[in-house]
């Protein structure tokens, strides 16, 4: 469940980009927008916790031993590590 917008108190909505595979949360009232993520869970987590994307990624990197995280063209991707 998405929390209300921290700027205007408006309703937030999860959106999916039409051109690239990414998800983000935006406010339908004032147009505030969160960073784009490949994973909708992360887009929602960022919106609800309002932490910097970089800080969230660092936390995820420490917790996750099976995936790499990278940022390209303002989209944050999660990729499975090649384990040999």
Secondary structure, DSSP 8 states (H G I E B T S, - for coil): -----TTT---EEEEE-SSSS-EEEEETTT--B--EESSHHHHHHHHHH---HHHHHHHHHHH-SSEEEEEETTEEEEEE----
